[in-house]
Amino acid sequence: MDFWSKGLGKRTVTVDLANGEAVKSGDALYLKGTMEEPITWDYIMRLRTDDIVEFVTLLRDPRVAEFVHGSPHRWRLYGRMLAGVVVLGWLVAVAMVRGLFDRTPVEEPTVELPPPIARRRPVEGAARRRRTRRRLESTEARLSVLGERSAPHSPC
């Protein structure tokens, strides 16, 4: 999977979910792993029951079927999807049987997501002045490199 966000700029990060680890903790399933390209970045994705239902619902979209059918590797996709459904069905059946006969509680690890960074909103004027000063300094540096200005002057 490739991810992009405004915070990454023009960079796209690739997540290889097959090399991740699934961990159940409480009422959620966590996918943990490390992205390697273009930066090394640890990730944790929390999936709740509703998230999985929404993802499966997304797969019912006719555009997904058109994409899969139009793929040059569609037979490999068909095989993997069929095998995935069979394996998932088997694992769910095994979990149901174990749940009926094995009443010992399974000790689950506790996964905690780090808290979001508490950011204060900067004062409107200060943020604009700081941004403008940076732009002026970078413009001055660019102009001095191009030889259009002999010496950069400090912004007011």
C-alpha positions in Angstrom: 0.0 0.0 0.0 1.2 3.5 -0.8 0.3 6.4 1.5 0.5 10.1 0.9 -0.4 13.0 3.0 0.2 16.8 3.0 2.6 16.4 5.9 4.8 14.2 3.7 5.1 16.8 1.0 5.9 15.2 -2.4 7.0 12.0 -0.7 5.0 8.7 -0.8 5.6 6.0 1.8 5.0 2.3 1.1 3.6 0.0 3.7 4.1 -3.8 3.2 1.3 -5.3 5.2 2.5 -8.8 4.6 5.6 -8.1 6.7 3.6 -6.6 9.6 2.3 -8.2 12.7 -1.4 -8.5 13.8 -1.9 -8.1 17.5 -5.3 -8.3 19.3 -5.7 -6.0 22.3 -9.1 -5.4 23.8 -11.8 -4.7 21.3 -9.3 -3.7 18.5 -6.8 -5.4 16.2 -3.5 -3.6 15.7 -1.3 -4.0 12.6 2.3 -3.2 13.5 5.4 -3.0 11.4 8.1 -0.8 9.9 8.1 1.0 6.6 11.5 1.0 4.8 11.2 3.3 1.8 11.9 6.2 1.4 12.2 6.6 5.2 12.2 4.1 8.0 9.1 4.6 10.0 7.4 2.4 12.6 3.6 2.3 12.2 0.7 1.0 14.2 -2.8 0.9 12.7 -5.8 0.3 14.9 -8.7 -1.6 13.3 -12.0 -2.0 15.0 -14.8 -4.3 14.0 -16.5 -1.4 12.1 -13.3 -0.7 10.2 -13.1 -4.3 8.9 -16.8 -4.3 8.0 -16.3 -1.0 6.1 -13.3 -2.4 4.2 -15.2 -5.5 3.2 -18.1 -3.3 2.1 -15.7 -1.2 0.0 -14.7 -4.5 -1.8 -18.3 -4.8 -3.0 -17.9 -1.6 -5.1 -18.2 -2.5 -8.8 -15.0 -0.4 -9.5 -13.0 -2.8 -7.3 -14.3 -5.8 -9.4 -13.5 -3.9 -12.6 -10.0 -3.2 -11.3 -9.4 -6.8 -10.4 -10.8 -8.1 -13.6 -8.8 -5.6 -15.7 -5.5 -6.5 -14.0 -2.9 -8.4 -16.1 -2.4 -10.6 -13.0 -6.1 -11.3 -12.4 -5.8 -15.1 -12.3 -3.2 -14.8 -9.5 -5.6 -12.3 -7.7 -8.5 -14.6 -8.1 -6.5 -17.5 -6.7 -5.2 -15.5 -3.7 -8.7 -14.1 -3.0 -10.3 -17.6 -3.1 -7.5 -19.0 -0.9 -7.8 -16.1 1.5 -11.5 -16.6 1.9 -11.1 -20.4 2.5 -8.2 -19.8 5.0 -10.2 -17.1 6.8 -13.3 -19.3 7.0 -11.2 -22.2 8.4 -9.5 -20.0 11.0 -12.9 -18.5 12.1 -14.3 -22.1 12.4 -11.2 -23.2 14.5 -11.6 -20.1 16.7 -15.3 -21.0 17.2 -14.5 -24.6 18.2 -11.8 -23.5 20.6 -14.1 -20.9 22.1 -16.7 -23.7 22.8 -14.3 -26.1 24.4 -11.4 -24.1 25.8 -12.7 -21.6 28.4 -9.2 -20.5 29.7 -8.9 -16.8 29.1 -6.2 -15.8 26.6 -3.8 -13.2 27.9 -3.7 -10.3 25.4 -0.9 -7.8 25.2 -1.8 -4.2 25.9 -1.2 -1.9 22.9 -1.3 1.8 23.5 -1.1 4.3 20.7 1.1 7.3 21.5 -1.0 10.4 22.3 -1.3 13.0 19.6 1.1 15.9 19.9 -0.4 18.7 21.8 0.0 21.7 19.5 -0.7 25.2 20.5 -2.1 27.5 17.9 0.4 30.2 17.2 -0.6 33.8 17.5 -1.9 34.8 14.0 0.5 37.7 13.5 3.5 35.9 14.9 3.0 32.9 12.6 2.6 35.2 9.5 5.7 37.2 10.4 7.8 34.0 10.9 6.6 32.6 7.6 7.2 35.8 5.8 10.7 36.2 7.3 11.6 32.6 6.1 10.4 33.4 2.6 12.4 36.6 2.5 15.5 34.9 3.8 15.2 32.0 1.2 14.5 34.6 -1.6 17.6 36.6 -0.6 19.7 33.4 -0.5 18.5 32.4 -3.9 19.1 35.8 -5.4 22.6 36.0 -3.9 23.5 32.6 -5.4 22.2 33.8 -8.7 24.4 36.9 -8.4 21.4 39.3 -8.7 22.1 40.8 -5.3 25.6 41.4 -4.0 24.7 41.1 -0.3 21.5 40.0 1.4 19.8 42.6 3.6 17.9 41.7 6.7 14.1 41.9 6.6 12.3 44.6 8.6 
